[in-house]
Amino acid sequence: MTETIDPTFDLLDRRIALGGADDVVLTAPPARTPTLHGRPVTDPRLVEALSVPEDITRAEALDRTAKLGGVLRVLGADGATALVVEHAVPDPARTFAVLAGLRIGLEVVLQDAEAAVPLGAYGTETLTILAAPAETGPGADAGAASRDAGARTGPTTASGLTVTVRRVRSHFEEIAVRGGGITRDLDAMMRDARIEPVAAKFADPEATALTLAGRTFTRAEAAEFAAGLLHD
C-alpha cells in the first residue's frame, strides 16, 4: 500500500493528541479594537496597554485551519484547481490558508510581490484569498460588524437579563475569498456555525501541493515548508 500523508495532521492533530495543545505556534498583530473580558476598550490608557501581539496556540491554529478548510469546501474546493493566496494577505491568515489548502488536498499557490500569479493561470475554478473587504455575496454585511474580537449584546431573557456573547477573533478581519466570480467576507464565513471543520485528508506524498516563486513542491516537501511557518 502506498504511504499517504497530511502535513497538517502531523503538525497539529498529532501533537495536540500528545499534549501540545497549549504550545504557542503563531503570533498575531494586536486587534484594532482591544477588548477586556470580552468588551471593547475605549479608555486610551487601556487601549495602549492592551494593544500587544496575540499568541496563538496549536489548538487554536487547528481550529482556524480546519474551519477554513470547511469554508473552502463549501465554496467548491473539491472541484477547484488551486488555492491562490495573494502576497498582501498578512499572517496569521496567510499561514492558516496554506495549512487549510494542504489539509483538504488543494494545490496552494503563494504569491509574492515579484511573482504575482496571472489571473486564470490555474484555471477558472481557482479559489483566491485576498486582503480586501468583500465586494458582494453572502456574509459581506455581516463581516463589517465583526472585524475584531469583542462582545455583542444578545436578546433579553425571560428574567430580564441581557445575554452577552463573547466574540473571539477569527484572524481573517479584512480578508476575503474569491470563487465563482463572487468575493465573500472570510471573517463572516469563519463565524458561520453551519460550516463544519474538516478532518485531515491523507494523500500521495509525491502529489503537487505547493507553488512558490515558480517552484513546485510535493506534499512531502510542503510538510517541511509548513513546519517552518510555525514557531516550533
C-alpha positions as CSV (number, residue, x, y, z in Angstrom):
1,M,0.0,0.0,0.0
2,T,1.3,3.5,-0.9
3,E,2.1,5.6,2.1
4,T,-0.1,8.7,2.4
5,I,0.5,11.9,4.4
6,D,-1.3,15.0,5.6
7,P,1.2,17.7,6.7
8,T,-1.3,19.4,9.0
9,F,-2.1,16.2,10.8
10,D,1.5,15.7,11.9
11,L,1.9,19.4,12.7
12,L,-1.4,20.0,14.5
13,D,-3.6,17.0,15.3
14,R,-0.9,14.5,16.3
15,R,1.0,17.0,18.5
16,I,-2.2,18.1,20.2
17,A,-3.0,14.4,21.0
18,L,0.5,14.2,22.5
19,G,-0.2,17.1,24.9
20,G,0.9,20.1,22.8
21,A,-2.5,21.9,22.6
22,D,-1.2,24.9,24.5
23,D,2.1,25.3,22.6
24,V,2.3,28.8,21.1
25,V,2.9,28.4,17.4
26,L,2.0,31.7,15.9
27,T,1.8,35.4,16.8
28,A,-0.9,37.7,15.6
29,P,-0.8,41.5,15.5
30,P,-2.8,43.4,18.1
31,A,-6.6,43.7,17.5
32,R,-7.7,47.0,16.0
33,T,-10.1,47.3,18.9
34,P,-8.7,45.7,22.1
35,T,-11.1,44.0,24.5
36,L,-11.2,43.3,28.2
37,H,-13.4,40.5,29.5
38,G,-14.9,40.3,26.0
39,R,-15.9,44.0,25.9
40,P,-14.3,46.6,23.6
41,V,-12.0,49.0,25.4
42,T,-12.2,52.8,24.7
43,D,-10.0,54.3,27.5
44,P,-6.8,55.4,25.7
45,R,-4.6,54.1,28.6
46,L,-6.2,50.7,28.4
47,V,-6.1,50.6,24.7
48,E,-2.3,51.3,24.8
49,A,-1.8,48.6,27.5
50,L,-3.8,46.0,25.6
51,S,-2.5,46.7,22.1
52,V,0.0,43.9,22.2
53,P,0.7,40.9,19.9
54,E,-1.5,37.9,20.5
55,D,-0.2,34.4,20.9
56,I,-2.0,31.6,19.0
57,T,-1.8,28.1,20.4
58,R,-1.6,24.9,18.5
59,A,-5.2,24.1,19.4
60,E,-6.4,27.5,18.1
61,A,-4.3,27.0,14.9
62,L,-6.0,23.7,14.3
63,D,-9.4,25.2,14.9
64,R,-8.8,28.0,12.4
65,T,-7.2,25.7,9.8
66,A,-9.9,23.1,10.0
67,K,-12.7,25.7,9.8
68,L,-11.1,27.4,6.9
69,G,-10.9,24.1,5.1
70,G,-14.6,23.7,5.7
71,V,-15.3,27.2,4.2
72,L,-13.2,26.3,1.1
73,R,-15.1,23.0,0.7
74,V,-18.4,24.9,0.8
75,L,-17.1,27.3,-1.9
76,G,-16.3,24.4,-4.2
77,A,-12.8,23.4,-3.2
78,D,-13.4,19.8,-4.3
79,G,-13.7,20.9,-7.9
80,A,-11.1,23.7,-7.7
81,T,-7.7,23.5,-9.4
82,A,-5.8,25.6,-6.9
83,L,-5.9,27.9,-3.9
84,V,-4.1,31.2,-4.6
85,V,-3.0,33.2,-1.6
86,E,-2.2,36.8,-2.6
87,H,1.0,38.3,-1.3
88,A,-0.8,41.1,0.6
89,V,-2.5,38.6,2.9
90,P,-0.9,39.1,6.3
91,D,0.0,36.5,8.9
92,P,-1.5,34.6,10.6
93,A,-4.2,34.4,7.9
94,R,-1.6,33.5,5.3
95,T,-0.3,30.6,7.3
96,F,-3.9,29.3,8.0
97,A,-4.6,29.5,4.3
98,V,-1.5,27.4,3.5
99,L,-2.4,24.8,6.1
100,A,-6.1,24.7,5.1
101,G,-5.2,24.1,1.5
102,L,-2.8,21.3,2.4
103,R,-5.4,19.8,4.7
104,I,-8.0,19.4,2.0
105,G,-5.6,18.5,-0.7
106,L,-5.7,21.7,-2.8
107,E,-2.5,22.9,-4.6
108,V,-1.6,26.1,-2.7
109,V,-0.1,28.9,-4.9
110,L,1.7,31.5,-2.8
111,Q,2.1,34.8,-4.5
112,D,4.9,37.2,-3.7
113,A,5.3,40.8,-4.7
114,E,7.8,40.0,-7.5
115,A,5.9,37.0,-8.9
116,A,2.2,37.6,-9.0
117,V,0.1,34.8,-10.4
118,P,-1.7,35.8,-13.6
119,L,-5.5,35.7,-13.5
120,G,-6.7,32.4,-14.8
121,A,-3.2,30.8,-14.7
122,Y,-4.6,27.9,-12.7
123,G,-8.0,27.6,-14.4
124,T,-11.4,29.2,-13.9
125,E,-12.1,27.2,-10.8
126,T,-9.3,28.8,-8.7
127,L,-10.2,30.0,-5.2
128,T,-8.3,33.1,-4.1
129,I,-7.7,34.5,-0.7
130,L,-7.0,38.3,-0.7
131,A,-6.5,41.2,1.6
132,A,-9.6,43.2,0.8
133,P,-13.2,43.6,2.1
134,A,-15.8,41.5,0.3
135,E,-17.5,43.3,-2.6
136,T,-20.5,41.2,-2.9
137,G,-22.0,37.8,-1.9
138,P,-23.2,36.1,1.3
139,G,-21.7,37.5,4.5
140,A,-20.5,40.8,3.1
141,D,-22.6,42.9,5.5
142,A,-22.2,40.6,8.5
143,G,-18.4,40.7,8.4
144,A,-18.3,44.5,8.8
145,A,-19.6,44.3,12.3
146,S,-17.1,41.7,13.4
147,R,-13.6,42.9,12.4
148,D,-12.1,42.3,15.8
149,A,-12.7,40.4,18.9
150,G,-15.4,41.9,21.2
151,A,-18.7,41.3,22.7
152,R,-22.2,41.8,21.3
153,T,-25.4,42.1,23.3
154,G,-27.9,39.4,22.6
155,P,-31.6,39.1,23.3
156,T,-33.2,39.8,26.7
157,T,-34.1,36.6,28.6
158,A,-37.4,36.0,30.4
159,S,-35.7,37.1,33.7
160,G,-34.9,40.5,32.1
161,L,-31.2,39.8,31.9
162,T,-29.3,40.7,28.8
163,V,-27.2,37.9,27.4
164,T,-23.6,38.9,26.3
165,V,-21.9,36.8,23.7
166,R,-18.2,37.0,23.6
167,R,-16.6,37.1,20.1
168,V,-13.2,35.5,19.5
169,R,-11.0,36.9,16.7
170,S,-11.1,34.8,13.6
171,H,-7.8,36.5,12.4
172,F,-9.4,36.9,9.0
173,E,-10.6,40.5,9.5
174,E,-10.4,42.5,6.2
175,I,-9.7,39.2,4.4
176,A,-11.9,37.9,1.6
177,V,-12.1,34.8,-0.5
178,R,-13.0,34.9,-4.2
179,G,-14.5,32.0,-6.1
180,G,-17.0,31.6,-8.8
181,G,-16.9,35.3,-9.6
182,I,-18.0,36.3,-6.1
183,T,-15.9,37.8,-3.4
184,R,-17.1,36.9,0.1
185,D,-16.1,38.2,3.6
186,L,-14.0,35.5,5.0
187,D,-14.3,36.7,8.6
188,A,-18.1,36.3,8.4
189,M,-17.8,32.8,6.8
190,M,-15.4,31.7,9.5
191,R,-18.0,32.6,12.1
192,D,-20.8,30.7,10.3
193,A,-21.8,27.8,12.7
194,R,-23.3,25.9,9.8
195,I,-19.9,25.3,8.2
196,E,-18.2,22.3,9.8
197,P,-14.4,22.0,10.2
198,V,-12.7,19.3,8.0
199,A,-10.8,16.3,9.1
200,A,-7.2,15.6,7.9
201,K,-7.0,14.3,4.3
202,F,-4.2,11.8,3.6
203,A,-2.8,11.7,0.1
204,D,0.1,10.7,-2.0
205,P,3.3,12.4,-0.7
206,E,4.6,12.9,-4.2
207,A,1.5,14.8,-5.3
208,T,2.0,18.5,-6.1
209,A,0.9,20.6,-3.1
210,L,2.6,24.0,-3.2
211,T,3.9,26.5,-5.7
212,L,6.1,29.3,-4.5
213,A,8.3,31.7,-6.6
214,G,7.8,29.5,-9.7
215,R,8.9,26.3,-7.9
216,T,6.5,23.4,-7.1
217,F,6.7,21.3,-4.0
218,T,5.3,17.8,-3.3
219,R,3.1,17.2,-0.2
220,A,6.2,15.7,1.5
221,E,8.3,18.8,0.7
222,A,5.3,21.1,1.6
223,A,5.2,19.5,5.1
224,E,8.7,20.9,5.8
225,F,7.7,24.3,4.4
226,A,4.5,24.3,6.6
227,A,6.5,23.4,9.7
228,G,8.7,26.5,9.1
229,L,5.6,28.7,9.2
230,L,5.1,27.8,12.9
231,H,7.1,28.7,15.9
232,D,8.2,25.1,16.7
